[in-house]
Amino acid sequence: MAVPVAFFAVFFAYPVTAIVGRGLQVQGAWQLGRIGDVVGRPDILDVLWFTLWQALASTALTLLLALPGAYVFARFDFPGKQFLRAVVTVPFVLPTVVVGTAFLAMLGRGGLLDELWGVRLDTTVWAILLAHVFFNYAVVVRTVGGLWSQLDPRQEEAARVLGAGRFAAWRRVTLPALTPAVAAAALMVFLFTFTSFGVVKILGGPAYSTLEVEIYRQTADRLDLSTAAVLTLVQFAAVGAILAVHAWTVRRRESALRLVDPAHTSRRPRGAGQWALLAAVLATVVLLILTPLGVLIERSLDGPGGYGFAFYEALRSAEASGGTFLVPPLESVVNSLQYALAATAVALLVGGLAAAALTRKAGRLVRGFDALLMLPLGVSAVTVGFGFLITLDEPPLDLRTTWILVPLAQALVGVPFVVRTMLPVLRAVDARLRETAAVLGASPLRAWREVDLPLVRRALLVAAGFAFAVSLGEFGATVFIARPDNPTLPVAVARLLGRPGELNYGQAMALSTILMLVCAVALLLLERIRPDRSAGEF
């Protein structure tokens, strides 16, 4: 645990604490009364209320649209099922900047709806809610559907034999077993939407602001560290409560009904009702997931002179962006790939050691350590990024002018995915294999190399893929620390969208398409090498 604890202490706890300290300290004295002053302001109350209700609405809408999909993928067998399962997961690994850009192309000025019916939904709450459903659809399908596919259908059939109707059998047998998985999925969707940044910043305009967006505005636009520090503490407390409840639901899910092989629970749809349900789910996937991605690609090819690669060609020149960049925007592709590879290496080292420690130890301290590893998913990335700037600027940690600063920030987001991917597989390794290797004279390192590594190699590759994808799309922290001459893809997209002109807009669409394709290819490769499905669906 030493290396992960040191990593999080230096690159997470230290920057966040420094930001909070600068905001709430005056001449070395803590001004805790400032918390009540900030939280009581009408504008901040509006931000808190919007953050809460849009997260609740996004979660409810996601469950409403995704639970039928979870059932279809769990119980039905149809051609192209595995490919479609991968397709619905693509949005989850997309950077939020790409999600915002895709819905801007569909719902914004000059977008698909605007061209067909003259309707614009950008800068409305509906655009935000739909983008959140798009992003989190896979969380419900994979989390709930993964458990649903392993529930023995014979238990529900036995209830029907004993006289229960179809709905009563489902309500009294299947629903209680699914409730922990539904609750866990709902909490994760709520967490991601509660801390939403890129989607709200691009689609919400100045009218809408979540806590994360407001922290960015107070920090970057107004330099009001006091207000930003208070909002960071509020978000930290909310995220801590959400993660605590989520951990409880996960423990309940692990003690659900007897599970069976998913291959034995799915079959072809029967009857008009089941075929209609399958058709409705396929229509939802096409309209909600494939259409925004298709529109994004179409807009990137729709140049001033007709369809072609004019916007992609313009990415090769810094002058074409009207002074937005010091280097050609296309260089951001190379920069992002290099940063993501370095971040993946760091995340694998830190996350791998953390997962190994959690496998071999137990107790309250270790559970607290496990919760600590999840905090970067919910704590303000904006705060972490700005904290990097004001803390890592003095020896022996004078990193502000070095390239490694960006991968370190990205690795903070990648570590939780590495831990969550590796932990179930490591826990499944029989400890007696290691003990036998030790009896035969193998050192701990050799036992790990000869016993554990061959068994977890595929999980390690999946963890690396997830870490690479999320590092590639990290935006909240990177927007502060990426140097102007070395922008990342998400930062480059945001800069282009912030500049007027058709060429800048088209280049943003082209860069977003490139980023989407890289993430989609990574996800499809992960699906092919993913370990045994019984180790976890998501």
C-alpha positions in Angstrom: 0.0 0.0 0.0 3.0 2.3 0.4 3.4 3.4 -3.2 -0.4 4.1 -3.8 -0.7 5.9 -0.5 2.3 8.1 -1.3 1.0 8.8 -4.9 -2.4 9.9 -3.7 -0.9 11.9 -0.8 1.4 13.9 -3.0 -0.7 14.2 -6.2 -4.2 14.3 -4.9 -4.5 15.2 -1.2 -1.7 17.8 -1.2 -3.1 19.9 -4.2 -6.7 19.7 -3.0 -5.8 20.6 0.5 -3.6 23.5 -0.7 -6.5 24.9 -2.8 -8.9 24.7 0.2 -6.3 26.2 2.5 -5.7 29.2 0.3 -9.3 29.8 -0.1 -10.3 29.5 3.6 -7.2 30.9 5.3 -6.5 34.6 5.9 -3.0 35.4 7.4 -2.7 31.8 8.6 -6.1 31.7 10.4 -9.0 29.5 9.1 -12.1 31.5 8.2 -14.7 28.6 8.5 -17.5 31.1 8.7 -16.9 31.7 5.0 -18.5 28.3 4.3 -21.9 29.5 5.5 -21.5 32.8 3.7 -20.8 31.2 0.4 -23.4 28.4 0.7 -26.1 31.0 1.7 -25.6 33.1 -1.4 -28.6 33.1 -3.8 -26.5 32.4 -6.9 -24.7 29.5 -5.2 -28.0 28.1 -3.9 -29.2 28.1 -7.5 -26.1 26.2 -8.6 -26.6 23.6 -5.8 -30.2 23.2 -6.7 -29.6 22.8 -10.4 -26.7 20.3 -9.7 -29.0 18.2 -7.5 -32.2 18.2 -9.6 -30.5 17.7 -13.0 -28.5 14.7 -11.5 -31.8 13.2 -10.2 -33.6 13.8 -13.5 -30.7 12.4 -15.5 -30.5 9.3 -13.3 -34.3 8.7 -13.5 -34.3 9.2 -17.3 -31.3 6.9 -17.7 -32.9 4.1 -15.7 -36.2 4.6 -17.6 -34.5 4.1 -21.0 -31.7 1.7 -20.0 -33.4 -0.9 -17.9 -35.3 -2.4 -20.8 -32.0 -2.6 -22.6 -30.5 -4.4 -19.6 -33.3 -7.0 -19.8 -32.9 -7.5 -23.5 -29.1 -8.0 -23.3 -29.5 -10.3 -20.3 -32.3 -12.6 -21.5 -32.4 -12.4 -25.3 -30.1 -14.0 -27.8 -30.0 -12.4 -31.2 -27.5 -11.9 -34.1 -24.9 -9.1 -33.4 -25.6 -9.1 -29.7 -21.9 -9.0 -28.6 -21.1 -6.2 -31.1 -24.1 -4.2 -30.1 -23.1 -4.6 -26.4 -19.8 -3.1 -27.3 -21.4 -0.3 -29.2 -23.6 0.8 -26.3 -20.5 0.9 -24.1 -18.6 3.3 -26.5 -20.2 6.5 -25.1 -19.0 5.7 -21.6 -15.3 5.8 -22.7 -15.8 8.9 -24.8 -14.4 12.1 -23.3 -17.2 14.4 -22.1 -16.0 17.1 -24.6 -16.7 14.7 -27.5 -20.2 13.9 -26.0 -20.9 17.6 -25.7 -19.7 18.2 -29.3 -21.7 15.4 -30.7 -25.0 16.7 -29.2 -24.1 20.2 -30.2 -23.9 19.0 -33.8 -27.3 17.3 -33.4 -29.2 19.8 -31.2 -27.3 23.1 -31.7 -27.4 26.0 -34.2 -27.1 24.5 -37.7 -27.5 21.0 -36.2 -29.6 18.1 -37.4 -32.8 19.3 -35.6 -32.2 22.9 -36.7 -31.9 21.9 -40.3 -34.9 19.5 -40.4 -37.5 21.3 -38.2 -35.9 24.6 -37.1 -35.6 23.4 -33.5 -32.6 24.1 -31.3 -32.1 22.5 -27.9 -28.6 23.7 -27.1 -28.4 25.9 -24.0 -31.4 24.0 -22.7 -31.6 21.5 -19.9 -33.0 18.9 -22.3 -29.7 18.8 -24.2 -27.8 18.2 -20.9 -30.2 15.5 -19.8 -30.1 13.6 -23.2 -26.3 13.9 -23.3 -26.1 12.4 -19.7 -28.4 9.5 -20.8 -26.2 8.9 -23.8 -23.1 8.9 -21.6 -24.5 6.7 -18.8 -26.7 4.3 -20.7 -24.0 1.6 -20.6 -23.6 1.9 -16.8 -27.1 0.6 -16.3 -27.1 -1.9 -19.2 -23.8 -3.5 -18.1 -24.2 -3.3 -14.3 -27.8 -4.4 -14.0 -27.8 -6.6 -17.2 -24.6 -8.3 -16.0 -26.3 -9.6 -12.8 -29.7 -10.2 -14.5 -28.0 -12.5 -17.0 -26.6 -14.6 -14.1 -29.9 -15.0 -12.1 -31.3 -18.4 -12.4 -34.7 -18.0 -14.3 -35.9 -21.3 -12.8 -36.5 -19.5 -9.5 -39.0 -17.2 -11.2 -40.5 -20.1 -13.1 -41.0 -22.0 -9.8 -42.9 -19.1 -8.4 -45.2 -19.1 -11.4 -45.8 -22.9 -10.9 -46.8 -22.2 -7.3 -49.5 -19.8 -8.6 -47.9 -16.4 -8.9 -48.6 -14.3 -12.0 -45.8 -13.2 -14.3 -45.6 -9.7 -12.7 -46.0 -11.0 -9.2 -43.2 -13.6 -9.7 -40.9 -10.9 -11.1 -41.7 -8.5 -8.3 -41.2 -11.0 -5.5 -38.3 -13.1 -6.9 -36.3 -11.2 -9.5 -36.7 -7.6 -8.4 -35.3 -8.1 -4.8 -32.2 -9.7 -6.3 -31.8 -6.9 -8.9 -32.4 -4.1 -6.4 -28.8 -3.8 -5.2 -27.5 -3.7 -8.8 -30.1 -1.1 -9.8 -29.2 1.0 -6.8 -25.4 0.7 -7.5 -26.0 1.7 -11.1 -28.2 4.6 -10.2 -25.7 5.8 -7.7 -22.9 5.7 -10.2 -25.0 7.6 -12.8 -25.9 10.1 -10.1 -22.3 10.6 -9.2 -21.2 11.1 -12.9 -24.0 13.6 -13.5 -23.6 15.4 -10.2 -20.0 16.1 -11.0 -20.6 16.7 -14.8 -18.3 19.3 -16.3 -17.6 19.0 -20.0 -21.2 18.3 -21.1 -22.7 21.2 -19.0 -19.9 23.6 -20.0 -20.5 23.0 -23.8 -24.2 22.5 -23.9 -25.4 24.5 -20.9 -24.0 27.9 -21.9 -23.9 30.6 -19.3 -27.4 29.8 -18.1 -26.6 26.5 -16.4 -23.8 25.6 -14.0 -23.2 22.5 -12.0 -20.9 22.6 -9.0 -17.9 21.5 -11.1 -18.6 24.1 -13.8 -19.0 26.8 -11.1 -15.7 25.8 -9.4 -14.1 26.3 -12.8 -15.7 29.7 -13.3 -14.8 30.9 -9.8 -11.2 29.6 -10.3 -10.4 30.5 -13.9 -12.6 33.4 -14.7 -12.9 35.2 -11.3 -9.9 34.0 -9.4 -12.2 33.7 -6.3 -10.4 30.8 -4.5 -12.5 31.3 -1.4 -15.8 30.4 -3.1 -14.1 27.7 -5.2 -12.7 26.1 -1.9 -16.2 26.1 -0.3 -17.8 24.5 -3.4 -15.0 21.9 -3.4 -15.7 20.9 0.2 -19.4 20.7 -0.6 -18.8 18.4 -3.6 -16.3 16.4 -1.6 -18.9 15.7 1.2 -21.6 14.8 -1.4 -19.3 12.5 -3.3 -18.1 10.8 -0.1 -21.7 10.1 0.9 -22.5 8.7 -2.5 -19.5 6.4 -2.5 -20.3 5.1 1.0 -23.8 4.2 -0.1 -22.5 2.7 -3.3 -20.1 0.5 -1.3 -23.0 -0.8 0.8 -25.0 -1.6 -2.3 -22.1 -3.5 -3.8 -21.7 -5.6 -0.7 -25.5 -6.4 -0.9 -25.2 -7.3 -4.6 -22.4 -9.8 -3.8 -24.9 -11.7 -1.6 -27.7 -11.9 -4.2 -29.4 -15.0 -5.4 -27.6 -18.0 -6.7 -25.9 -17.2 -10.0 -25.6 -19.3 -13.1 -23.7 -19.2 -16.3 -25.1 -16.3 -18.5 -24.9 -18.6 -21.5 -27.7 -20.7 -20.0 -30.2 -17.8 -19.3 -30.6 -16.2 -22.7 -32.7 -17.4 -25.6 -34.3 -16.1 -28.8 -37.3 -13.7 -28.2 -40.7 -15.4 -28.2 -44.0 -13.9 -29.1 -45.0 -10.4 -30.4 -44.4 -8.7 -27.1 -40.7 -9.8 -26.8 -40.0 -9.0 -30.4 -41.6 -5.6 -29.9 -39.4 -5.0 -26.8 -36.3 -6.0 -28.8 -37.3 -3.6 -31.6 -37.9 -0.8 -29.1 -34.4 -1.2 -27.5 -32.7 -1.4 -30.9 -34.5 1.9 -31.9 -33.4 3.5 -28.7 -29.8 2.5 -29.4 -30.0 3.9 -32.9 -31.6 7.2 -31.9 -29.8 7.8 -28.7 -26.3 6.5 -29.3 -25.6 5.9 -33.0 -27.3 9.1 -34.3 -25.3 11.6 -32.3 -22.1 9.8 -33.3 -23.1 9.7 -36.9 -24.0 13.4 -37.0 -20.6 14.2 -35.5 -18.9 12.3 -38.3 -21.1 13.9 -40.9 -20.5 17.4 -39.7 -16.7 16.8 -39.7 -16.9 16.0 -43.4 -19.4 18.8 -44.4 -16.9 21.4 -45.5 -17.4 24.8 -47.2 -17.1 23.2 -50.7 -19.2 20.2 -50.0 -18.4 16.8 -48.4 -14.7 16.1 -48.1 -11.7 16.3 -45.7 -11.2 20.1 -45.7 -11.6 20.4 -42.0 -9.1 17.5 -41.4 -6.6 19.2 -43.8 -7.0 22.4 -41.9 -5.8 20.6 -38.7 -2.3 20.5 -40.2 -1.9 24.3 -40.0 -1.7 26.5 -36.9 -2.7 29.6 -39.0 -6.0 28.0 -40.1 -7.4 28.2 -36.6 -7.0 32.0 -36.5 -4.4 32.1 -33.8 -6.1 29.7 -31.4 -3.0 27.5 -31.3 0.8 28.0 -31.3 1.1 24.6 -33.1 -1.0 22.8 -35.7 -4.1 21.3 -34.0 -3.2 17.9 -35.4 -0.2 17.8 -33.0 -2.7 17.5 -30.2 -3.4 13.9 -31.4 0.3 12.9 -30.9 0.4 14.8 -27.6 -2.7 13.0 -26.3 -1.4 9.6 -27.3 1.9 10.2 -25.6 0.4 11.6 -22.5 -2.2 8.7 -22.3 0.5 6.1 -22.7 2.5 7.6 -19.8 -0.6 8.0 -17.7 -1.5 4.3 -18.4 1.9 3.1 -17.2 1.6 5.1 -14.0 -2.0 4.0 -13.4 -1.1 0.3 -13.9 1.8 0.6 -11.4 -0.2 2.4 -8.7 -3.5 0.7 -9.4 -1.9 -2.8 -9.7 -0.2 -2.4 -6.3 -3.3 -1.1 -4.7 -5.4 -4.0 -6.0 -2.8 -6.5 -4.8 -2.9 -4.9 -1.4 -6.7 -5.0 -1.2 -6.6 -8.7 -2.2 -4.2 -9.7 0.6 -5.5 -7.5 3.4 -8.8 -6.9 5.1 -10.3 -4.7 7.8 -11.6 -1.2 8.3 -8.3 0.5 7.3 -8.2 -1.3 4.0 -11.8 -0.5 3.2 -11.0 3.2 3.8 -8.1 2.8 1.5 -10.4 1.3 -1.1 -12.7 4.3 -0.8 -9.8 6.7 -1.1 -8.9 5.2 -4.5 -12.4 6.1 -5.8 -12.4 9.7 -4.7 -10.7 11.1 -7.9 -13.8 10.1 -9.9 -15.9 12.5 -7.9 -13.7 15.2 -6.4 -13.4 18.3 -8.6 -10.8 17.7 -11.4 -10.7 21.4 -11.8 -9.5 21.8 -8.2 -6.9 19.1 -8.7 -5.6 20.7 -11.9 -5.4 24.2 -10.4 -3.9 22.7 -7.2 -1.1 21.2 -9.4 -0.2 24.7 -10.6 0.1 26.2 -7.1 1.8 23.3 -5.3 4.1 21.5 -7.7 6.2 24.5 -8.5 9.0 24.2 -5.9 11.9 21.7 -5.4 11.9 18.8 -5.0 8.5 18.7 -6.8 9.0 21.5 -9.3 7.0 19.9 -12.1 5.0 22.8 -13.5 7.2 23.2 -16.6 7.6 19.5 -17.2 5.6 17.3 -19.5 5.0 14.7 -16.8 2.4 16.9 -15.0 -0.4 16.1 -17.5 0.1 12.2 -17.3 0.1 12.4 -13.5 -3.2 14.2 -13.4 -4.7 11.8 -16.0 -3.4 8.8 -14.0 -5.4 9.9 -11.0 -8.6 9.2 -13.0 -7.2 6.0 -14.5 -6.2 4.3 -11.2 -9.8 3.6 -10.0 -10.6 1.8 -13.3 -7.4 -0.3 -12.9 -8.3 -1.2 -9.3 -12.0 -2.0 -10.1 -10.9 -4.2 -13.1 -8.1 -6.0 -11.4 -9.6 -6.6 -8.0 -12.3 -9.2 -8.8 -9.8 -11.3 -10.9 -7.1 -11.1 -8.2 -9.6 -12.2 -5.5 -10.5 -15.2 -7.7 -7.0 -16.5 -7.7 -6.7 -19.5 -5.3 -4.3 -18.5 -2.5 -3.3 -22.2 -2.3 -1.5 -21.8 -5.6 0.8 -19.1 -4.1 1.3 -21.2 -1.0 2.3 -24.2 -3.1 4.8 -22.1 -5.1 6.3 -20.9 -1.8 6.6 -24.4 -0.5 8.5 -25.4 -3.7 11.0 -22.6 -3.0 9.6 -19.7 -5.1 10.2 -16.2 -3.8 7.1 -13.9 -3.5 8.2 -12.1 -6.7 8.6 -15.3 -8.6 5.3 -16.7 -7.3 3.5 -13.6 -8.5 5.2 -13.9 -11.9 4.6 -17.6 -12.3 1.1 -17.9 -10.7 -0.7 -14.6 -10.6 0.4 -12.9 -13.8 -0.6 -15.7 -16.2 -4.1 -15.8 -14.6 -4.6 -12.0 -14.6 -2.9 -11.1 -17.8 -6.1 -10.5 -19.7 -7.5 -8.4 -16.9 -4.3 -6.4 -16.9 -4.7 -5.7 -20.6 -8.3 -4.6 -20.0 -7.3 -2.3 -17.1 -4.6 -0.8 -19.3 -7.2 -0.2 -22.1 -9.6 1.5 -19.7 -6.9 3.6 -18.2 -5.7 4.7 -21.6 -9.2 5.6 -22.8 -10.1 7.7 -19.7 -6.7 9.3 -19.7 -7.1 10.3 -23.3 -10.3 12.1 -22.6 -9.5 13.8 -19.2 -10.4 17.4 -19.5 -11.2 19.0 -16.1 -7.6 19.0 -14.7 -5.8 19.1 -18.1 -7.4 22.3 -19.2 -5.4 24.1 -16.5 -2.0 22.3 -16.9 -1.7 21.5 -20.6 0.8 23.9 -22.1 -0.2 26.1 -25.1 2.4 24.5 -27.3 1.4 21.0 -26.2 -2.4 20.9 -26.1 -4.3 17.6 -25.6 -7.2 16.6 -27.8 -10.0 17.6 -25.4 -8.4 20.9 -24.7 -7.9 21.6 -28.4 -11.6 20.8 -29.1 -12.8 23.1 -26.3 -10.6 25.9 -27.6 -11.9 25.5 -31.1 -15.5 25.5 -29.9 -14.8 28.7 -28.0 -13.8 30.6 -31.2 -16.3 31.9 -33.8 -16.2 30.8 -37.4 -17.2 27.8 -39.5 -13.6 26.6 -39.9 -13.0 26.5 -36.1 -16.3 24.7 -35.6 -15.5 22.2 -38.4 -12.0 21.5 -37.0 -13.6 20.9 -33.5 -15.9 18.3 -35.1 -12.9 16.7 -37.0 -10.8 16.5 -33.8 -13.8 15.1 -31.9 -14.3 12.4 -34.5 -10.6 11.4 -34.3 -10.8 11.2 -30.5 -14.1 9.2 -30.8 -12.6 6.7 -33.2 -9.5 6.1 -31.0 -11.7 5.5 -28.0 -14.1 3.2 -29.9 -11.3 1.1 -31.3 -9.8 0.8 -27.8 -13.2 -0.3 -26.4 -13.8 -2.9 -29.1 -10.4 -4.4 -28.5 -11.2 -4.6 -24.8 -14.3 -6.5 -25.5 -12.3 -9.1 -27.4 -9.7 -9.6 -24.6 -12.0 -9.2 -21.6 -11.7 -11.9 -19.0 -14.4 -14.4 -18.1 -17.8 -12.5 -17.9 -18.4 -14.0 -14.5 -15.6 -11.8 -13.2 -17.8 -8.7 -13.6 -19.7 -7.1 -16.4 -18.6 -3.5 -16.0 
